Amino acid sequence: MAPRGAHKIFLGMAPGVGKTYQMLEEAHEEKDRGRDVVIGYLESHGRAETLSQAEGLETVPRRRLEHRGAVLEEMDLPAILRRRPELCLIDELAHTNVPGCENSKRHQDVDQVLDSGIDVYSTVNVQHVESLAGQIGKATGIPVRETLPDRVLHAADGVVLVDVTPALLIERLKAGKVYVDRSAEVAERAFFRPDTLATLREISLLEVAHEAETAPVGEQRSAAAAEPAPRPVLLATHRPAEAPARVLALTTPDPWMRPTVYHAFRTAERLHAPFDVLWVQTGAAAGDEEVEALSRLVGTLGGTLIVRQGEDLVGATAEVAQERGATYLVIGRPRRRTHLGQLTHRRLPLELMSALPDVDLQIVALADPAAARRDRP
């Protein structure tokens, strides 16, 4: 029996942020690496950029089903299972299927595809997450009719928050890049208001932060550059303009923070890019032994360690990111159990995103610091 496939979900705060585009972009990267990639279901909404990005990827044809006198198109699950690609792209994860399909919901179709050993990339907007639907419905004044169980998000191997500023999204709407008909006028009056989008953006980021806090953490591996493998890695991306890639990891000398360094190293390797590691010394100095261990690790992996002093963590990080030309920023989030710890640390990603609007933010789930200290020899 084939091992279960890996599932990556591209999460957005609203239609038009670029979830499907980002999914297709990463799919092309996988295809370029030699993987067998197909589109199982794509919902372009007529957007020219999305349709253009889908070119060059094989598509499994949809099937047609009759329901209440109308012929509707749905994803062809049996055809995907027969085709057996290595990676399948499936849009609109919260979709409710037409009666007559194998399952009532598309996320159940995805589950079957994963069970067959096929990796899946999928997309969903944050308002469809079951635990958030009511809150978002009140905030927007628009009821959410289709929902996705939270467990699907929690079980994913990776969650990607595709983020743009409210101003940029409204600009896209007015330019006709979100809706191709008069729906844009209605959307701007109802859903696409600056205050509503700002609320949705914050809810989306807090959901991703919560996922990082509750994510399981992998076990130590025995490879030469072994490290606890965080699962999932959570990413907030702005899809910046073309620029030479460079990775910056924000860390401390504490041993339980080392997965941020390893993840920065792996990301830099994948992008064929250099990477830096930043320690902003905001409190008491760390022990010489731990500082030396961090310096040795960064040097062994081929990175550059940068140390800054000061109390403004966000300001110092933004300054170094701009100096070094960073395009990716990696931060770690321990699975804090206390309510106070969550309130203290949840806003850091949002503040970093505001300070660095053109930098992709990757959030790595870390082990609990207290547990890590107890486990030290």
C-alpha positions in Angstrom: 0.0 0.0 0.0 1.4 3.4 -1.0 2.1 5.9 1.9 -0.4 8.7 2.2 0.3 11.7 0.1 1.3 15.1 1.5 -1.2 17.9 1.6 -0.4 21.6 1.2 -3.3 24.2 1.6 -3.0 27.7 0.2 -5.2 29.9 2.4 -6.4 33.4 1.5 -8.2 36.2 3.4 -10.5 36.9 0.4 -11.1 36.1 -3.3 -8.4 37.5 -5.5 -5.4 37.5 -3.2 -3.6 35.0 -5.5 -4.1 31.6 -3.8 -4.6 29.7 -7.1 -1.9 31.6 -8.8 0.6 30.8 -6.0 -0.5 27.2 -6.1 0.1 27.0 -9.9 3.5 28.8 -9.6 4.7 26.2 -7.1 3.3 23.4 -9.2 5.4 24.6 -12.1 8.5 24.6 -9.9 7.7 20.9 -9.0 7.2 20.0 -12.6 10.6 21.6 -13.5 12.1 19.3 -10.9 10.8 16.4 -12.9 7.6 15.6 -10.9 4.5 14.4 -12.6 2.0 17.2 -12.0 -1.7 17.5 -13.1 -4.5 19.9 -12.5 -7.4 17.9 -11.0 -9.7 20.9 -10.7 -9.0 24.6 -11.4 -11.4 27.5 -10.8 -10.0 30.4 -12.7 -13.1 32.7 -12.4 -12.0 33.9 -15.9 -8.9 35.6 -14.5 -6.4 36.0 -17.3 -3.3 35.8 -15.0 -4.5 32.5 -13.6 -5.3 31.0 -16.9 -1.9 32.0 -18.2 -0.2 30.5 -15.2 -2.0 27.2 -15.8 -0.5 26.8 -19.3 1.9 23.9 -19.6 0.2 21.8 -16.9 -1.8 18.8 -17.8 -5.5 19.0 -16.8 -7.8 16.0 -16.0 -11.0 16.9 -17.8 -14.1 17.6 -15.7 -17.1 15.3 -15.7 -20.6 16.5 -16.4 -23.5 15.6 -14.1 -27.2 16.4 -14.4 -28.9 17.9 -11.4 -32.4 19.4 -11.3 -32.5 19.7 -15.1 -29.1 21.4 -15.3 -25.8 19.9 -16.5 -23.0 20.8 -14.0 -19.3 20.2 -14.2 -17.4 18.6 -11.3 -14.0 17.2 -10.6 -13.5 13.7 -12.0 -12.2 11.8 -8.9 -12.1 8.3 -10.5 -10.2 9.7 -13.5 -7.6 11.3 -11.1 -7.1 8.0 -9.3 -6.7 6.2 -12.6 -4.2 8.8 -13.8 -2.1 8.6 -10.5 0.1 11.7 -10.8 2.7 12.4 -8.2 1.1 15.8 -7.5 -2.5 16.9 -8.1 -3.8 20.5 -7.9 -7.4 20.8 -6.5 -9.0 24.2 -6.2 -11.9 25.2 -3.9 -11.4 22.8 -1.0 -14.7 23.8 0.8 -16.8 23.1 -2.3 -20.0 21.1 -1.9 -20.3 18.4 -4.7 -23.3 17.9 -6.9 -25.4 14.9 -5.8 -24.2 11.8 -7.7 -20.5 12.3 -6.9 -18.6 9.8 -4.7 -18.5 12.2 -1.8 -20.6 15.2 -0.7 -17.7 17.5 -0.1 -14.5 18.1 -2.1 -12.3 17.8 1.0 -13.5 14.2 1.1 -12.4 13.7 -2.5 -9.0 15.2 -1.5 -8.8 12.7 1.4 -9.2 9.8 -1.1 -6.6 11.2 -3.4 -4.2 11.5 -0.5 -5.0 8.0 0.7 -4.0 6.7 -2.8 -0.5 8.1 -2.3 -0.8 11.2 -4.4 0.4 14.6 -3.1 -2.2 17.4 -3.2 -2.1 21.2 -3.4 -5.5 22.8 -2.6 -6.9 26.2 -1.9 -9.5 27.7 0.5 -10.5 31.2 1.8 -10.4 31.8 5.6 -14.1 32.5 5.8 -14.8 28.9 4.9 -12.9 27.5 8.0 -15.7 26.1 10.2 -14.7 27.7 13.5 -14.2 31.1 11.9 -17.2 31.2 9.5 -19.6 32.7 12.1 -17.2 35.4 13.2 -16.4 36.3 9.7 -20.0 36.3 8.6 -20.8 38.9 11.3 -17.7 41.0 10.3 -18.6 41.1 6.7 -22.4 40.9 6.9 -22.3 38.0 4.3 -23.3 34.5 5.5 -20.9 31.7 4.8 -22.7 28.8 3.2 -19.9 26.3 2.6 -17.5 25.4 5.4 -14.4 23.3 5.8 -13.8 21.3 9.1 -10.9 22.7 11.1 -9.4 19.2 11.3 -8.6 19.3 7.6 -6.5 22.4 8.1 -4.9 21.0 11.2 -4.0 17.7 9.4 -2.3 19.4 6.5 1.4 19.0 6.0 1.7 22.7 5.1 -0.5 25.8 5.2 0.4 28.8 3.0 -1.2 32.1 3.8 -1.3 34.1 0.6 -1.3 37.6 1.7 -1.7 41.0 0.1 -2.6 44.4 1.7 -6.2 45.5 1.6 -5.3 48.5 -0.6 -3.6 46.3 -3.2 -6.6 43.9 -3.2 -9.0 46.7 -3.8 -6.8 48.0 -6.6 -6.9 44.6 -8.2 -10.7 44.6 -7.8 -11.1 48.0 -9.5 -8.7 46.9 -12.3 -11.0 43.9 -13.1 -8.5 41.3 -11.9 -10.8 39.7 -9.3 -14.2 39.6 -11.1 -14.7 39.8 -14.8 -18.3 41.1 -14.6 -20.3 43.6 -12.6 -19.8 41.4 -9.5 -16.9 43.7 -8.7 -19.3 46.7 -8.0 -21.3 44.6 -5.5 -18.2 43.1 -3.9 -16.7 46.5 -3.3 -19.8 47.7 -1.5 -20.1 44.6 0.6 -17.0 42.4 1.1 -14.1 44.5 -0.2 -14.2 47.4 2.2 -10.8 48.4 3.7 -12.0 47.8 7.3 -13.5 44.4 6.4 -10.4 43.3 4.6 -8.1 44.5 7.4 -10.2 42.3 9.8 -10.0 39.3 7.5 -6.3 39.7 7.1 -5.7 39.8 10.8 -8.0 36.7 11.4 -6.1 34.9 8.7 -2.7 35.6 10.2 -3.9 34.7 13.7 -5.2 31.4 12.3 -1.9 30.6 10.8 -0.2 31.6 14.1 -2.5 29.3 15.9 -1.6 26.5 13.5 2.1 27.0 14.2 1.4 26.9 18.0 -0.5 23.6 17.8 1.5 21.9 15.0 3.2 18.6 15.8 7.0 18.7 15.8 9.0 16.0 14.1 11.5 13.7 15.7 15.3 14.1 15.5 16.8 12.5 12.3 20.3 11.0 12.0 21.5 12.7 8.8 24.6 14.9 8.8 22.5 18.1 9.2 19.8 16.5 11.2 17.3 18.6 13.0 13.8 18.3 14.4 11.6 18.5 11.3 8.7 21.0 12.0 5.4 20.0 10.6 3.8 21.9 9.1 5.8 24.9 8.0 3.4 27.9 7.7 4.1 30.6 5.2 2.7 34.1 4.6 3.6 35.2 1.2 3.2 38.5 -0.7 4.4 37.3 -4.1 7.0 40.0 -4.4 8.4 41.4 -7.6 11.2 39.4 -9.3 14.4 39.9 -7.2 17.4 37.7 -6.3 16.3 35.4 -3.5 18.0 35.7 -0.1 16.8 34.1 3.2 17.0 35.6 6.7 16.3 33.6 9.8 15.3 35.3 13.1 16.5 33.2 16.0 18.3 33.2 19.4 21.2 31.0 20.7 18.6 28.8 22.6 18.9 25.2 21.3 15.1 24.8 20.8 15.3 27.7 18.3 17.7 25.8 15.9 14.9 24.5 13.6 14.6 28.1 12.3 18.3 27.9 11.1 17.8 24.5 9.5 14.7 25.6 7.7 16.4 28.8 6.4 19.3 26.5 5.2 16.8 24.2 3.4 14.9 27.1 1.9 18.1 28.7 0.6 19.3 25.4 -0.8 16.0 25.0 -2.7 16.2 28.6 -4.1 20.0 28.4 -4.8 20.2 31.5 -2.6 22.5 32.7 0.3 21.1 32.9 3.8 21.7 34.9 7.0 20.8 34.3 10.6 19.9 37.2 12.8 20.0 37.3 16.6 18.5 40.5 18.1 19.9 40.6 21.6 17.0 42.3 23.4 17.7 41.0 27.0 20.4 39.4 29.0 23.3 38.0 27.1 23.2 34.2 26.3 25.9 31.8 27.6 29.2 31.7 25.7 28.7 28.0 25.0 25.2 28.5 23.3 26.4 31.5 21.3 29.5 29.5 20.1 27.2 26.6 19.2 24.9 28.8 17.1 27.9 30.5 15.4 29.4 27.0 14.6 26.1 25.7 13.2 25.5 28.7 10.9 29.0 28.6 9.7 28.8 24.8 9.0 25.7 25.3 6.9 27.3 28.1 4.9 25.3 31.0 6.4 26.2 34.4 7.9 25.5 35.1 11.6 24.4 38.7 12.4 24.1 40.0 15.9 22.3 43.3 16.8 21.5 44.8 20.2 18.4 46.7 21.1 14.8 46.4 22.4 13.0 46.9 19.1 12.9 43.4 17.7 10.7 44.3 14.7 12.7 47.4 13.8 16.1 45.7 14.0 14.8 42.8 11.9 13.4 45.1 9.3 16.6 47.0 9.1 18.8 43.9 8.6 16.3 42.5 6.1 16.5 45.6 4.0 20.3 45.9 4.4 20.8 42.3 3.3 18.1 42.3 0.6 16.2 39.5 2.2 13.2 38.1 0.2 12.3 35.4 2.8 12.1 35.7 6.6 12.0 32.6 8.8 10.7 32.9 12.3 9.9 30.2 14.9 6.9 29.9 17.1 6.9 27.7 20.2 3.8 25.8 21.1 3.0 28.0 24.0 0.4 26.7 26.4 -0.3 29.8 28.4 -2.9 32.3 27.4 -0.4 35.1 28.2 2.3 33.6 26.0 -0.1 33.4 23.1 -1.2 37.1 23.5 2.4 38.2 23.7 3.7 36.4 20.6 0.8 36.2 18.2 1.1 39.8 17.0 4.8 39.4 16.0 4.1 38.0 12.5 1.6 40.7 11.8 4.0 43.4 12.8 6.8 41.9 10.7 4.5 41.6 7.7 3.6 45.3 8.1 7.3 46.3 8.4 8.4 44.2 5.5 5.6 44.1 3.0 7.8 42.7 0.2 9.3 39.8 2.2 7.8 36.3 2.4 7.3 35.3 6.0 7.8 31.6 7.0 6.6 30.5 10.4 8.2 27.3 11.7 6.5 25.3 14.5 8.9 24.6 17.4 9.0 22.4 20.4 7.8 23.7 23.8 10.8 25.6 25.3 10.3 24.1 28.8 10.2 20.6 27.4 13.3 21.2 25.3 15.2 22.4 28.3 14.1 19.3 30.3 15.3 17.0 27.5 18.8 18.5 27.3 21.5 16.2 28.6 
